[in-house]
Amino acid sequence: MGLTALALLFLATGCGPEYIVLNPAGPVGREELHLIELSTILVLIVIVPVMALLAYIVIRYRDRPGNTAKYTPEWSESKVLEVVWWGVPIVIVGVLGYYTGKSTFALVQPPEQDVKPITIQVTSLDWKWLFQYPDQKIATVNYCEIPTGVPVQFVLTSDAPMNSFWVPQLGGQEYTMPGMAMRLWLQADKPGSYFGTGANFTGEGFAHMHFQVVAKSNSDFNQWVQHVKSTSPALTMADYNKLKQPSTMGTASYSSFPKNLFDKVVWQNGGRYMPDMMMDQGLGASMNGMSGMDSNGSKNAGSNS
C-alpha cells in the first residue's frame, strides 16, 4: 500500500517512471540513488521511534479516569535520554557525511576508467541549450546524442542567466554560470532517450528549456555524427548571435561551429574559472591568447584586467 501511494504521488506530479531519479540508467544515477536510499533509512531511524513515542505518550499520559501514570513534577533530566537524543543524530550525520563525501569525490572522475570518454560543451541560453562536440566538430540545439557505456564529460557554461543542467535518470545536477566552465561526468548504460531540463528559473521561457539525451550504440552514434556533418548547415557567428537572443525553439543540428566558440563565450563573460580545469579540458592554449593568462594562471604583462 505504501509503495503504491508513493508511485501515485510521483505520477501525480507529472513525472512518469522514465523521468524520476528513482529509475537510474547509469552509474552516476545509481550512486546517487544509493545515497537517497541511505538517507531515507537513516531518517527513518529517527522518525519511526519518534512517531511511536508520540503515540505512546498520547495514550499513556492522556487525561482519563483511572490513569495510573506516575506524576513526577520534580523530574528535570535523564543522562540516558540525553545520550540517546544527542548520540543518535551525531552518528547519523557522521555516517551520512562519510558516504556523501566518498561518493562526491568518486564522481569527480569518469565512471569507468578503461573507456575513452567524450566531451560535450554545453551552453545554456535564453531559452534553449546549445551542445558542441569539440572532437566531432558538430553542434546541436535542445538535444544531444551519446554512445552507451562511454563516460561523457559535460563542460558547462552560460551565455544567459545562471541555470542548472539536469538529466535525472543519468544523475547529477550542475550549475551553468556566465564566465565559468563547470564539469559533470555522466554515462548511460543502455540505449534510450533521457529527459533533461533546466532546473533553475530563468524567466519567461524557462518552462521550454527541456532537452533529450539520446543514448545509442557506438556504431549508431558514429553514423549519426556523419549524418549531421553531411546534412546540416554550419553554425556561423551570425547564427549564434541570433540563437542566443531570448526565444524558444525546437531541435536543430549543425555540421560545424566557429572555432573556440565555447572558449569565447566563457571569457566574454569574465572567464573566472580555475586554470587547472582549463588545462584538463585542453582549453589552455586558446584561453592564453584571449585572456592574457599564462599556463599557470597568472596574468601576463600588459594584459587587460
N, C-alpha and C positions, 0 to 999 in steps of 0.2 A: 504493500500500500504506500509506504513511504517513498520507494523508488518511482512508483507511478506518479505520485504527486510531484516529485522533483522533475520528472520528464515533462509533465504537463506545464510546470512553471516555466521551463526553458522554451517550450513551444509557444507558450502564451506571450513571450517577449518577442516573438517573430524570428527566433533563431532555431533553424532546423538542426538536426544532428550533424549535418555535414559542415556546420559553421562553428560549433561550440568548441571551447578549449578542452572539453572532456572527451573529445574524439580525435586525439592527435594522429598525425600521419608522418611524423618524422622524429628523429632522436631528440631534437631540442624540445619539441612539444611534449614528448613522453617524459623527459626530465622535469619539465615544469608541472606536468600532471602529477608526478610523484611528490613534488613539493606541496601541491594543493591537497593531495590525499594525506600527507604527513601533517600539514597544518590543521586539517579537519579532525584528524584523530587526536591531536594534542589539545585542540579546543574542546572536543567532547570530553576529555579527561576532566576539564573544569566544569563544563556546562551540565553534564549528566548528574554529578554529585550535588551541585548547587541546586538544580531543579528538584532533585529528590529530597534534599534537606528542606527546601522551601515547603514542599508538600507535607513533610513530616512535622515541621514546626507549626504550620497552619492547623493541622489535625490535632497534634499533641497538646498545643497550648491555647486552643481556642476557648473562648468563654462559654462553658456549658455546665449544667448541673452535674455534680459528682466528679468533676475533673480533679484527678489526684496528682497533677504535675506539681513538682516541688517548686515552691516560691522562694527565690534566693535574691532578695533586693540588694544585699551587700556584695554580690559577686562582681568582680572587676576584671579578672584576666585569667587566661589559661595558657601556660607555656606550650603545651602540646598543640592547641589550636593555632597559636601564632606561628609555630614552626611549620604547620601544615599549610596555612594560607599565605605564608611568605615563601616557604621552600618549594612548593609545587610550581608556582609561576616562575620562579628563578630557574628551576630545572627545565621547564617547558621552553622558556626564552633561550636558554643555553643550547638545548637540542635543536630548536628551530633555526637559531642563528648559525650554528655549526653547519648544518646541512644546506642552508641557503647560501652561505658563503662558499662552501665547497662546490656547489652546483654553478654558482655565478662565475667563479674563476675558471671552472672547467669549460664553460660555454664561451669563453674568450677565444678558445682555439677551435679549429674546424671539427665538426662532429666525428669525422673519420680522417685519420692521418695518412692513410695509404692510397688515397684517391686525389688526383689533381683537382683542385677547386676551380670554380669560375667566379668572375667578379661582375657584378651588375651595379652601375652607378644610378642612384635614384634621386630625382629632384622633385620635390613637391611644389606645385604651382597653384594658382587660383583658377579653377578648382579641378585639378587634374594631376596625374602622375606621369612623369617622363622617366623611362628606363633606357639607359645607354649600356651597350655591351662593348667595352673597350677592346676586347680581344677579337670579337666577331665583327666589329665596326658597323653595327646596326643599332637602331633605336625603336622604341615602341611607346605608345601612349595608352595608359589605362589598362594595360595587360602586359604580362611578361611570361616567357616560357623558359623552363629549366629542365635539365636532364635529371632523371631519378637516380638516387643513390650517389649523387655528387654534391659535396658541400658547396654552398653558394654564399659568397661574401657580398652582402648588400652594403654599399658605401652611400651614405645618406646625407643630403643637404636640402636646403630650401631656397627658392627664389621668390618667396611669398611669406606670409606669416608662418610662424612655427607650427608644425604639425606633428603627428605621431604615426609612424608606419607600423602596421599590424596585420599579420596573417595568422589568425587564431589557431588553425589546425597545425600549422608548421611551428608555432611557438614564437615567443619573443615579441617585444614591442619596443621600438626605439624612436626617439625624437628626431625630427628633421629641423635644423635651425639654420638661418642665414649665416654665412660665414663660418660654418662648422662642417666637418666631414666625419660623421659618426659611422660606426661599423656594427653589423649584425650578421651572425652566421645562422643560416637556416639550411634545411635539407629535407627533401621529400623522399620517402621510401617506396612509394608506389605511384603509378600514373593516376592523374586526376586533375580536377580543376578546383583550386582552393581560393576561397573568398578572402580578399584583402580590403582594408579600409583605412581611412584617416581617422585616428582616434582622438584628435584634438580639434576643438571647434575653431573654425577659421572664417566664419562669416556666411554670407547669403547662400553660396553654393556648396557648403560643407556636406550636405546630405548626398551630393552626387559624387563625392570623392571615393568611389569604390573601384576596385580593380580585381582582376583574376590572375592568379599564378597557376599556369598550366604546366604540370609535370608530365614528361613523356620520356621514352627510352632515348638513349644516346643517339641512335641512328635517326629516329624521328626528329630529335632536336636539331641535328645537323642538316637534315632535309629542310626543316623549317627555316633555318638560317639562310640557306641557299635560296629558298623561295622568296624570302623577304628581300634579299640582295637583288634578285632578278626581276621582281615585280613592283617594288615600292619606290616612290620618289626619294630624293635626297632631302635631308633636313638642312636648310640654309640658316644663316643668322637671321635673315629677314623672317623666315618661317618661325624660328624660335622666339623672336621678339613679339610676333603675333600670338604665338602659342601661350606665352606667359601672361598675356593680358587676362584679366578676370573674365572667365566664361566657363561653360560646361560643354562637354563633347563626348562622343563615343570613343571607340578604339581607333588607333592609327599605327602604321608601321613606316619606317624609313630605312632606306638602303645604306645610308651613311649620315654622318653628322659632323659639324665643324670641329676641327682639331682642338683638343684641350677645352671643349665647351664646359665640361663639368668643373675643371680647374678654374676657369674664368668666372663661373657663377660663384664658386666658393670665395674667390679673392675679391670680387667686386663688392661683396657684402661684408668684407672685413678680413676674412681668411685667418681667423684666430683659432687654429687648431694645431695639435701637437706635431712638431717636426718628425718624431718617431713614426707617427701614423702616416705622414706623407711618404716617408721612405719605404714603409711596409707596403704601401699601395703603389709604389713606383711612380709617385707624383712629384718627387723631389726635384727632378730636373726642370720640369715645366714650371713648377712653383718658383724656382730660383729667379728666373728672368722676370717674372711678373711681380714678385713681392719684394725683391731686394733682400732676400734672406739667403744665407749660405746653408750648406748641408747640415750644419749643427744647429740651425735655427736662430743664429744671431744676425743682426742687421748689418748689411754692407754699408760702407761709407757712401754718402750721397744719396741713399735711397729715401723715398718719401715715408713719412710716418703713417 
